[in-house]
Amino acid sequence: MKKRVCLFIAAAVAVSLLTACSQSGIYANHSEADELELVRTVGVDKRGQGVEVTVTTGVGLDNSPPKIFSQYGETLAEALKKLGKNPTGREVSFAHVESFMIGEASAPLMEECLDYLSRNIGVRLKTDIYIVRDGSASDLITDTAGQNDDVTEMLSTLKDDIAQTGEGYVLSSREALTYIELLGCSLVMAVKSEKNRDLSEGASEKMVSPAGFAVVNGDGEIHYIDAETAHGVCVLMGKMREAELVVPDGEGGRATVSLSVGKLKFKPAYVEGALKSVAITADFKAKLVGLSHTLDISDESVRREIEKAISETQAQRLAAAVGRSHELGLDFMNLGWRLSMAGAEKFDAYGRKIWETDMDGVEFEIETDAKLDRAYEAVRAVGGKGR
């Protein structure tokens, strides 16, 4: 079932490209493994005129509780250097850092943090980067520390979970820095703390949950994208592998489907050399995995209703993603590059940052199509009623 949505771009919005360099961080000297305190998650917060860094080792291999240390410095590099020796007398190593979190109020430090991660030979370039929505990184680290769990393990689980739900994806520090340098902004996965649903002994007070995307520009300004729109962003960026979606089944109930993207195409149209419209087509493949009540899913009319609901939902999400990009004047999905690839030399005059150009009067047409798996496969999957 197909669904078509049109967006009308009324005006152009300008974005600026800002790149900066900061002092490189500390050098990780060689030490024996038993002399090191291996840090797995780093949190950065702006405190007054300086920077507070909070780190955690995560739950130990012997199930020992996480160790948390913090230091303050005038710069990020200074605070990290002070962490070189902790109260245990062991040297802190950043060679195994998995996640780097930045508190919401500390977004102006984003480029400094990314620059540090890219320049420091003791830190991996593929370190995951997060923004803590409505909170500080230090609070999130301490509030999620328990006897048997820690923010590190929670972030690892969250990364896997959002890949299944389509609520977002986690960028590495290298990806984020590249986007900021090329586009003047970058998506960053946003997280927040909430009450832990795990009531077992030794569990932490709080847990980490996804909070959509943060869009951070070169000046450190933050804009947020909700989970529904983040799903559309992932589709348009080719980052959604497979995700669950719940839609009306046309009979007063709900159908749960596992959704994947079949084809995604961008087609710009020109009149006398000027860009007039952009057609975005997305085909989705859906597998039925659950029904709220018994349905004859071999009935074509029932299947068409479910396909229609999928198409409508996805069209709305894609439209919201394009609309949010235009509203902010930030090409965080790199649509300009996609259009330049689709339109070859014709789009070169517009450049990669599409909202910097004259897009007045350009119409975005979004068409989605969804196909449900064959009836006998759906019957086998959910135990529904078939022929």
PyMOL commands that set and color helices and strands:
alter all, ss='L'
color gray80, all
select helices_A, chain A and resi 33-35+76-82+104-119+137-143+151-165+173-183+227-236+300-328+335-350+354-356+375-382
alter helices_A, ss='H'
color red, helices_A
select strands_A, chain A and resi 2-8+36-38+41-47+50-56+68-73+91-93+99-103+128-132+185-195+206-217+222-225+243-248+254-271+274-291+363-372
alter strands_A, ss='S'
color yellow, strands_A
deselect
rebuild
show_as cartoon
